[in-house]
Amino acid sequence: MTALVAASATLLLIGAVSLVLGLGPGPGAGVLADLQARASSRWTTAPRARRVR
């Protein structure tokens, strides 16, 4: 798990540096978009709690 976090952080760092240097979106851009999509879908697809009367 730690290796996965380190790898994604490295890709995000490379992507940020490439954006700053004007090289266009780097390899981390897709990773960031994927993480955001997973986080948003996790919250939207969660079952809703039912209120008890």
C-alpha positions in Angstrom: 0.0 0.0 0.0 2.8 2.4 0.8 4.4 1.7 -2.5 1.2 2.5 -4.3 0.9 5.8 -2.5 4.6 6.6 -3.2 4.1 5.8 -6.9 1.0 7.9 -7.3 2.7 10.8 -5.4 5.7 10.6 -7.8 3.4 10.7 -10.8 1.5 13.7 -9.5 4.8 15.5 -8.8 6.0 14.8 -12.3 2.7 16.0 -13.7 2.9 19.2 -11.7 6.4 19.9 -12.7 5.6 19.3 -16.4 2.6 21.7 -16.1 4.8 24.4 -14.5 7.4 24.0 -17.3 4.7 24.2 -20.0 5.1 20.7 -21.2 1.3 20.0 -21.0 -0.4 17.6 -18.7 2.0 15.0 -17.5 1.5 11.3 -16.5 0.0 12.3 -13.1 -2.9 14.2 -14.7 -4.8 11.0 -15.5 -4.1 9.5 -12.0 -5.5 12.6 -10.4 -8.6 12.6 -12.5 -9.1 8.9 -11.8 -8.8 9.4 -8.1 -11.3 12.3 -8.2 -13.7 10.2 -10.2 -13.4 7.3 -7.8 -13.9 9.5 -4.8 -17.0 11.2 -6.2 -18.6 8.0 -7.4 -18.0 6.4 -4.0 -20.1 9.1 -2.4 -22.8 9.2 -5.0 -23.3 5.4 -5.2 -23.4 4.9 -1.4 -26.8 3.6 -0.2 -28.8 6.2 1.5 -29.7 5.9 5.1 -33.4 5.4 5.8 -35.0 7.5 8.5 -36.8 5.6 11.2 -40.0 7.2 12.4 
